[in-house]
Amino acid sequence: AVCEDKLIPSINYFAKGYGAGNDPRRAYALCYAITIAIVMIGNLNVIAPIISNFYLCAYALVNYACFDAIFSQTPG
């Protein structure tokens, strides 16, 4: 979706779809390569701090969204 919306121009290469479902095979290949690289590291102690930081950032964003919704006092 980020590629198709052209939010980041340098990654438009991965937006090309194939077949009837317009599947972005290039993006799938990129995700596969990143996943294989992480798995090939083999040592979870190297990867754990990075993953923990992603979870903490997501948690902080959800907390901020809830705070902002309460602070703005919008109905609903």
RANOR-V820902 format. One record per residue. N is the residue number from 0. RES is the residue in one letter. SS is DSSP state (H for helix, E for strand, - for the rest). PSI is psi in degrees with one decimal (NA if undefined). D_FIRST is the distance of its C-alpha to the first C-alpha in whole Angstrom. Layout:
# RANOR-V820902
((N | RES | SS | PSI | D_FIRST) (N | RES | SS | PSI | D_FIRST))
This chain:
# RANOR-V820902
((0 | A | - | -38.4 | 0) (1 | V | - | -39.4 | 4) (2 | C | - | -43.6 | 5) (3 | E | - | -32.2 | 5) (4 | D | - | -5.7 | 6) (5 | K | - | 42.2 | 8) (6 | L | - | -35.3 | 9) (7 | I | - | 104.0 | 11) (8 | P | H | -28.9 | 13) (9 | S | H | -12.6 | 14) (10 | I | H | 16.5 | 11) (11 | N | H | -21.6 | 10) (12 | Y | H | -32.7 | 13) (13 | F | H | -1.8 | 10) (14 | A | H | -15.9 | 8) (15 | K | - | 125.9 | 11) (16 | G | - | 157.8 | 11) (17 | Y | E | 149.0 | 15) (18 | G | - | -175.8 | 17) (19 | A | - | -32.1 | 17) (20 | G | - | -0.5 | 14) (21 | N | - | 46.2 | 12) (22 | D | E | 129.8 | 11) (23 | P | - | 82.4 | 10) (24 | R | H | -32.7 | 13) (25 | R | H | -39.7 | 13) (26 | A | H | -37.7 | 10) (27 | Y | H | -41.7 | 13) (28 | A | H | -38.6 | 16) (29 | L | H | -46.0 | 14) (30 | C | H | -40.0 | 14) (31 | Y | H | -44.7 | 17) (32 | A | H | -41.6 | 19) (33 | I | H | -43.2 | 18) (34 | T | H | -44.2 | 19) (35 | I | H | -39.5 | 23) (36 | A | H | -41.4 | 23) (37 | I | H | -41.4 | 23) (38 | V | H | -36.0 | 26) (39 | M | H | -19.8 | 28) (40 | I | H | -43.0 | 29) (41 | G | - | -16.5 | 31) (42 | N | - | 107.6 | 32) (43 | L | H | -22.1 | 30) (44 | N | H | -23.8 | 32) (45 | V | H | -38.0 | 30) (46 | I | H | -28.7 | 27) (47 | A | H | -44.8 | 28) (48 | P | H | -34.5 | 28) (49 | I | H | -46.8 | 24) (50 | I | H | -40.7 | 23) (51 | S | H | -40.5 | 25) (52 | N | H | -37.7 | 24) (53 | F | H | -43.6 | 20) (54 | Y | H | -41.2 | 22) (55 | L | H | -38.5 | 24) (56 | C | H | -42.0 | 21) (57 | A | H | -42.0 | 19) (58 | Y | H | -42.4 | 23) (59 | A | H | -38.4 | 24) (60 | L | H | -40.8 | 21) (61 | V | H | -43.0 | 21) (62 | N | H | -41.7 | 25) (63 | Y | H | -39.9 | 24) (64 | A | H | -41.0 | 22) (65 | C | H | -42.7 | 25) (66 | F | H | -45.0 | 28) (67 | D | H | -37.8 | 26) (68 | A | H | -39.5 | 26) (69 | I | H | -42.0 | 30) (70 | F | H | -35.0 | 31) (71 | S | H | -14.4 | 30) (72 | Q | - | 43.6 | 31) (73 | T | - | 143.3 | 29) (74 | P | - | 141.2 | 30) (75 | G | - | NA | 28))
